[in-house]
């Protein structure tokens, strides 16, 4: 019986330490807690009426998926523009830079 007492004691201590660490973190890992309620900025592309719109939007998690809070159009490109590829790459670069700036300002 004494042979089993030491392993059982060590297991109980390990479980208690784990529970204390979990409670100290608030019950959830930090990244999930932040992602669960905080809005974030993201880039998006919208195609409508012969135009490609490059936008940045602020979204927050909702009960039925992400909810768009606000949207900014970075660039509008006609679908038949001969330089569409180049303008799209430039627009996406500008949108990513704007997302970085907005995240820094809102943080």
PyMOL commands that set and color helices and strands:
alter all, ss='L'
color gray80, all
select helices_A, chain A and resi 2-24+30-37+84-106
alter helices_A, ss='H'
color red, helices_A
select strands_A, chain A and resi 40-48+51-62+65-78
alter strands_A, ss='S'
color yellow, strands_A
deselect
rebuild
show_as cartoon
